[in-house]
Amino acid sequence: MDVSSPIKRHGRLIIFILLLIFCLYSTFLYLTVGQRGYDKVLSQLAAQFMQGNLSLSIYNLPVRDISNYYNNFYVYFGPLASILLIPGVFFQGDNFPQVTIGVGSMIISFFAVYFISKKFKFDRLDSLWLGLFFVFSTVLFSSSVINITAYQVEALGVPLILLAIWAYLYKKNGLLIGIFIGLATMTRITLVLSVIFFFLELIRKRISIKQFTLILIPIIIAISFLGLYNSRRFHSIFETGYSYNISIKDLPIGDNFKYGQSNIIHVPANLYSFLLMSPEPLLKDKNDGFTLKFPFIKMSPWGAAIWFTSPLFLLLLTRFRNGKFTIPAGLTTLFLSMPVLLWYSIGYAQVGYRYALDFLPFLFLLLIPSLSPKLTKTAIMLIIIGVIFNCVYTTSIWEIYPLFNIYHK
């Protein structure tokens, strides 16, 4: 009996299973010993919601991600993450781990990408590989497993937009699409720009005016709810609370604010973080010479280019192909990227350029034609490299490597 025959026949499946086990083990380590502090802002807010309050308790206030408005303290993100945490907080109190949001985002994103890929005629195994790529070889992974409030909220928007794309590809159900975009808008208001994709599909006559109208209804309701939410807190439907952020001028990113909250002057720095920023050397002695210590590099706290966290996107450069959704996905990516590229903060203490989460689902749609009709060995190798890179270096900005020493905090 030739033992090598089944290995050759099922080699990709075996590699996938081994890589999946590695990913799950890495996730477990990051959720247990790889955390930075114990952030529970979203859980605290969920507890306040249950008591009919919109502000945080004045006791044990966090040092970031909150606003001070006339000595009332608010979370300046949308309320959806805390609303979703209410059932867990009901049973466990505000100690219920808010990182549950990130874990849920990973799971939903995996299955959403799997079914989206199937719709593009990828076979079952290739669709699984793409789900693995999207969850473990993009900034979604670090944002999901690191318990920082901003990370968790940003991660939550991703599966909601993916579900909107899934609802369009499988059902063209306008109301369902609108619900998912409306919910995403209740995490970050800029995600409302995702509707541009479906507007462009309307122009191309792939959906009807009636379907597009149904998409808009839940979005308008969500925006109205956010306006009321803002008005109750800050007496303005347009004020999210970020202007009253207690850490808005903190170093090291606070100095950028003197050039304006949104300004074209911030675009080069954001593009540098997104497209050019590289990891840093891990020095054995920071005060003496240039000798590296294992594992030799660490992520820059200012981010890392997408080619490091997600090398599969290199195929957009080397074998770009037009597809059915290239134009609407490309334009939507462009419009969603504008607010973050103009933003004064390029992000700090991040693994990769995490603001890319806003347009990551549509960037994935742009990539799909370059991968069709079947994943090549090169594509799979790029996925493997990206997965290992993210799983090894996710907390490296703090020089924490749980995969190498699970007792090191």
C-alpha positions in Angstrom: 0.0 0.0 0.0 1.4 3.4 -1.0 1.1 5.6 2.1 2.1 8.7 0.1 -0.9 8.4 -2.2 -3.5 9.6 0.3 -1.1 12.3 1.5 -0.7 13.6 -2.0 -4.5 13.4 -2.6 -5.5 15.1 0.7 -2.4 17.2 1.2 -4.1 20.5 1.2 -6.8 19.3 3.5 -4.2 18.0 6.0 -2.3 21.3 5.9 -5.5 23.2 6.4 -6.4 21.1 9.4 -3.0 21.5 11.0 -3.0 25.3 10.3 -6.5 25.6 11.8 -5.4 23.8 15.0 -2.5 26.2 15.2 -4.8 29.1 14.8 -7.2 27.9 17.4 -4.4 27.2 19.8 -2.9 30.7 19.1 -6.3 32.3 19.7 -6.7 30.5 23.0 -3.2 31.7 24.2 -4.0 35.3 23.2 -7.3 35.2 25.0 -5.8 33.9 28.2 -2.2 34.9 28.6 -1.6 37.4 25.9 -3.9 40.2 27.0 -2.8 43.7 27.9 -4.7 44.6 31.1 -8.4 43.9 31.6 -10.5 46.3 29.6 -14.3 46.1 30.3 -15.6 49.5 29.1 -18.2 47.8 26.9 -19.4 45.5 29.6 -19.6 48.4 32.1 -21.7 50.3 29.6 -24.0 47.3 29.1 -24.5 47.2 32.8 -25.4 50.9 32.8 -27.9 50.3 29.9 -29.6 47.7 32.0 -30.1 50.4 34.7 -31.5 52.9 32.2 -28.3 55.0 32.1 -26.3 56.1 29.1 -23.2 57.2 30.9 -20.6 55.1 32.7 -20.3 54.8 36.5 -17.8 57.3 37.9 -16.1 54.4 39.8 -13.2 52.6 38.1 -13.3 54.8 35.0 -10.9 53.7 32.2 -8.1 56.0 31.0 -9.1 55.8 27.3 -11.9 55.4 24.8 -14.3 57.6 26.9 -15.6 61.2 26.7 -16.1 63.7 29.5 -19.1 65.9 29.0 -20.0 68.0 32.0 -18.6 65.4 34.4 -20.6 62.6 32.7 -18.5 59.9 31.1 -19.6 58.2 27.9 -18.3 55.7 25.3 -17.9 57.6 22.1 -18.4 54.5 19.9 -21.8 53.3 18.8 -23.9 51.4 21.3 -24.3 48.1 19.4 -21.4 46.2 21.1 -22.6 47.0 24.6 -26.2 46.1 23.6 -25.0 42.7 22.4 -23.2 42.1 25.7 -26.3 42.7 27.8 -27.3 39.0 28.1 -23.8 38.0 29.3 -23.7 41.0 31.7 -27.1 40.1 33.0 -25.8 36.7 34.2 -22.2 37.6 35.1 -22.2 41.3 35.8 -19.7 43.7 34.2 -17.0 41.2 34.6 -18.4 39.4 31.6 -15.5 39.5 29.1 -16.1 42.0 26.3 -13.6 40.2 24.1 -16.5 37.9 23.5 -17.4 40.5 20.8 -14.1 39.8 19.0 -14.5 36.0 19.2 -18.0 36.2 17.8 -16.8 38.5 15.1 -14.1 36.0 14.1 -16.6 33.1 14.0 -19.3 34.9 12.0 -16.7 36.3 9.6 -15.2 32.8 8.9 -18.6 31.4 7.9 -19.6 34.5 6.0 -16.4 34.4 3.9 -16.8 30.7 3.4 -20.3 31.1 1.9 -19.3 34.2 -0.1 -16.4 32.2 -1.6 -18.8 29.3 -2.4 -20.9 31.8 -4.4 -17.9 32.6 -6.5 -17.6 28.9 -7.4 -14.7 28.1 -5.2 -14.8 24.5 -4.0 -15.4 23.6 -0.4 -11.8 23.3 0.6 -10.7 26.6 -1.1 -13.6 28.4 0.6 -12.4 27.1 3.9 -8.9 28.4 3.1 -10.3 31.8 2.3 -12.3 31.9 5.5 -9.0 31.0 7.4 -7.2 33.8 5.5 -9.8 36.4 6.3 -9.9 35.7 10.0 -6.3 34.8 10.8 -4.3 36.6 8.2 -5.8 40.1 8.4 -6.0 42.8 11.0 -9.3 41.2 12.1 -7.4 38.6 14.1 -5.4 41.0 16.3 -8.4 43.4 16.7 -10.6 40.4 17.8 -8.3 38.7 20.3 -6.8 41.8 22.0 -9.1 43.1 24.7 -9.0 46.8 23.9 -12.4 48.6 23.5 -11.6 50.3 20.2 -10.4 47.0 18.7 -13.5 45.1 19.7 -15.9 47.7 18.3 -14.0 48.0 15.0 -13.9 44.2 14.7 -17.7 44.0 15.2 -18.4 46.0 12.1 -16.6 43.5 9.8 -18.9 40.5 10.1 -22.0 42.7 9.7 -20.8 44.1 6.4 -19.8 40.6 5.3 -23.4 39.4 6.1 -24.8 42.3 4.1 -22.7 41.1 1.1 -23.8 37.5 1.8 -27.5 38.6 1.9 -27.0 40.3 -1.5 -25.2 37.5 -3.2 -27.6 34.8 -2.0 -31.0 36.5 -1.6 -30.8 40.1 -2.9 -33.0 40.7 0.2 -33.0 44.5 0.5 -34.4 44.6 4.0 -31.9 42.1 5.3 -29.0 43.9 3.6 -30.2 47.2 5.2 -30.5 45.7 8.6 -26.9 44.4 8.5 -25.6 47.8 7.3 -27.7 49.6 9.8 -26.3 47.5 12.6 -22.8 48.1 11.3 -23.5 51.8 11.4 -24.2 51.5 15.1 -20.6 50.4 15.7 -18.9 53.1 13.5 -21.0 55.7 11.7 -18.6 55.7 8.7 -19.7 52.2 7.8 -22.9 53.7 6.5 -20.8 54.4 3.3 -21.0 50.7 2.6 -24.4 51.5 1.0 -22.5 52.9 -1.9 -21.8 49.4 -3.1 -25.5 48.7 -3.4 -26.2 52.1 -4.9 -23.7 51.3 -7.7 -25.4 47.9 -8.1 -28.7 49.9 -8.6 -27.0 52.0 -11.3 -25.9 48.9 -13.0 -29.5 47.6 -12.8 -28.6 44.5 -10.8 -31.1 45.5 -8.1 -34.4 47.3 -8.4 -35.4 50.7 -7.0 -37.7 48.8 -4.6 -34.9 46.6 -3.3 -32.6 49.7 -2.8 -35.4 51.5 -1.0 -35.8 48.5 1.3 -32.0 48.7 2.0 -32.3 52.3 3.0 -35.2 51.9 5.5 -33.2 50.1 8.3 -30.2 52.4 7.6 -32.3 55.5 8.1 -33.8 54.0 11.3 -30.3 53.2 12.6 -29.0 56.7 11.8 -32.0 58.2 13.5 -31.5 56.1 16.6 -27.8 57.2 16.7 -28.9 60.8 16.4 -31.3 60.4 19.3 -28.6 58.6 21.3 -26.1 61.4 20.7 -28.7 64.1 21.5 -29.5 62.5 24.8 -25.8 62.4 25.7 -24.3 65.6 24.1 -27.4 67.6 23.1 -26.5 67.3 19.5 -27.4 64.7 17.0 -24.1 65.1 15.2 -21.8 64.8 18.3 -20.6 61.2 18.9 -18.5 62.3 21.9 -15.1 62.0 20.2 -14.6 65.8 20.6 -14.7 65.3 24.4 -12.4 62.3 24.4 -10.3 62.5 27.5 -7.2 61.2 25.8 -7.6 63.0 22.4 -4.4 65.0 22.9 -2.4 62.4 24.6 1.0 61.5 23.2 2.2 60.1 20.9 -0.7 60.8 18.5 -2.0 63.9 20.2 0.5 66.2 18.4 -1.2 65.4 15.1 -4.4 67.0 16.3 -3.0 70.5 16.0 -3.3 70.1 12.2 -7.0 69.3 12.5 -9.1 66.3 13.3 -9.6 65.6 9.5 -7.2 67.1 7.1 -5.5 66.1 3.9 -2.2 66.6 5.6 -2.8 63.3 7.5 -3.2 61.2 4.3 0.5 60.5 3.7 1.0 59.1 7.2 -2.0 56.9 7.0 -1.0 55.6 3.6 2.5 55.0 5.0 1.1 52.9 7.8 -1.2 51.0 5.5 1.2 50.4 2.6 4.8 50.9 3.6 5.3 50.5 7.4 7.5 47.5 8.2 8.2 45.6 11.5 11.0 46.7 13.8 14.1 44.8 14.8 13.9 43.3 18.3 17.1 44.3 19.9 18.8 42.2 22.6 20.0 45.4 24.4 18.4 48.6 23.4 21.2 50.7 24.8 24.1 48.8 23.3 24.8 47.9 19.7 22.5 46.2 17.2 22.2 42.5 18.3 18.9 40.9 17.7 17.1 38.5 20.0 14.5 35.8 19.2 12.1 36.1 17.4 14.1 38.9 15.9 11.4 41.4 14.9 8.4 43.0 16.5 5.5 45.0 15.1 5.7 48.8 15.1 3.1 50.3 17.4 2.3 52.6 14.5 1.1 49.7 12.4 2.4 47.5 9.6 1.7 47.4 5.8 -1.0 45.1 4.6 1.6 43.0 2.8 2.9 41.8 6.1 -0.3 41.0 7.8 -2.1 39.9 4.7 0.4 38.9 2.0 -2.3 37.3 -0.1 -3.3 40.8 -1.1 0.0 40.9 -3.1 -1.9 39.1 -5.8 -3.9 42.3 -6.4 -0.6 43.7 -7.7 0.8 40.7 -9.5 -2.2 39.1 -11.1 -5.1 41.6 -10.9 -8.2 40.6 -12.8 -11.5 42.4 -13.4 -14.5 40.7 -12.0 -18.3 41.2 -11.8 -18.0 43.4 -8.7 -14.6 45.1 -9.3 -15.9 48.6 -10.0 -18.5 48.8 -7.2 -16.2 47.1 -4.7 -13.2 49.3 -5.7 -15.2 52.5 -5.4 -16.8 51.5 -2.1 -13.3 50.7 -0.8 -12.2 54.1 -1.9 -15.1 56.0 -0.2 -14.8 54.0 3.0 -11.0 54.7 3.1 -11.4 58.4 2.8 -12.5 59.2 6.4 -9.8 57.1 7.9 -7.0 58.4 5.6 -8.0 62.0 6.5 -8.1 61.2 10.2 -5.5 62.8 12.4 -4.6 59.5 14.1 -3.1 56.7 12.1 -3.8 54.4 15.0 -1.3 53.5 17.7 -0.7 50.3 19.6 -2.0 48.4 16.7 -1.0 45.3 14.9 -1.3 46.3 11.3 -3.3 49.2 10.0 -6.5 48.4 11.9 -8.6 51.2 10.3 -8.5 49.0 7.2 -11.2 47.0 8.9 -13.7 49.6 7.6 -13.1 48.6 4.0 -11.7 45.1 4.4 -14.8 43.2 3.2 -14.9 45.1 -0.1 -11.1 44.8 -0.5 -11.7 41.0 -0.3 -14.3 41.3 -3.1 -11.6 43.0 -5.2 -9.2 40.2 -4.5 -11.5 37.3 -5.4 -11.2 37.5 -9.2 -7.4 37.3 -8.8 -7.8 34.0 -7.0 -10.4 32.4 -9.3 -11.2 29.7 -10.3 -9.0 27.8 -7.8 -6.4 28.7 -5.2 -2.9 28.1 -6.5 0.0 26.8 -4.5 1.3 30.3 -4.4 -2.0 31.6 -2.9 -2.0 28.9 -0.2 1.6 29.6 0.7 0.8 33.3 1.1 -2.1 32.4 3.3 0.1 30.2 5.5 2.8 32.9 5.8 0.2 35.5 6.8 -1.5 33.2 9.3 1.8 32.3 11.0 3.0 36.0 11.0 -0.2 37.2 12.7 -0.4 34.3 15.2 3.3 34.9 16.2 3.5 38.7 16.3 0.0 39.8 17.4 1.2 41.1 20.8 4.8 41.8 19.8 4.4 45.6 20.1 4.5 44.9 23.9 7.2 42.2 23.3 4.8 39.5 24.4 5.0 36.2 22.5 2.6 33.7 24.1 3.4 31.0 21.5 7.0 31.0 22.7 6.5 31.5 26.4 2.9 31.2 27.7 4.0 32.3 31.2 5.5 35.6 30.0 3.2 38.5 30.6 
